[in-house]
């Protein structure tokens, strides 16, 4: 039960975080981690280089890590 509550809390925190992102960043993050698109597919979809997609994803993950820490969620 406790594990389920922690998972729900984490999911809600990630949802709140995604709402803080600009639409394009949110879409890139969701394409990679929800729809499991490859970096190449995302690059093609958004007319970006693969290295730029990787950089964006890295920066978004870092923002997420900081956000979760501020919310009191251990990462």
C-alpha positions in Angstrom: 0.0 0.0 0.0 2.8 2.4 0.9 4.6 1.7 -2.3 1.4 2.4 -4.3 0.9 5.7 -2.5 4.5 6.8 -3.2 4.1 5.9 -6.9 1.0 8.0 -7.1 2.6 10.9 -5.3 5.5 10.7 -7.8 3.2 10.5 -10.8 1.3 13.6 -9.6 4.5 15.5 -9.0 5.7 14.7 -12.5 2.4 15.8 -13.9 2.7 19.1 -12.1 6.3 19.5 -13.4 5.2 18.8 -17.0 2.6 21.6 -16.7 5.5 24.1 -15.9 7.3 23.3 -19.2 6.9 25.1 -22.5 4.7 23.1 -24.8 7.6 22.0 -27.1 9.7 20.8 -24.2 6.8 18.9 -22.7 6.1 17.3 -26.0 9.7 16.2 -26.5 9.8 14.7 -23.0 6.5 12.8 -23.5 7.5 11.5 -26.9 10.7 10.0 -25.4 9.5 8.7 -22.1 5.7 8.1 -22.5 5.5 7.1 -26.2 9.1 5.7 -26.2 10.0 7.4 -29.5 13.7 7.2 -30.4 15.8 10.3 -30.4 16.0 10.0 -34.2 12.2 9.9 -34.4 11.9 13.0 -32.2 14.5 14.8 -34.1 12.7 14.2 -37.4 9.3 15.1 -35.9 10.5 18.4 -34.5 13.0 19.2 -37.3 15.9 19.2 -34.9 19.3 17.5 -34.8 19.6 14.4 -32.7 22.3 16.1 -30.6 19.9 19.0 -29.9 17.2 16.5 -28.8 19.6 14.8 -26.5 20.6 18.1 -25.0 17.0 19.2 -24.5 16.2 15.9 -22.8 19.2 16.1 -20.5 18.2 19.6 -19.4 14.6 18.6 -18.9 15.6 15.6 -16.8 17.8 17.9 -14.7 14.9 20.4 -14.2 12.8 17.4 -13.2 15.4 16.2 -10.7 15.5 19.7 -9.0 11.7 20.0 -9.0 11.3 16.6 -7.3 13.9 17.5 -4.7 12.1 20.7 -4.0 8.9 18.7 -3.6 10.6 16.5 -1.0 10.7 13.5 -3.3 14.1 11.6 -3.1 15.6 10.9 -6.5 
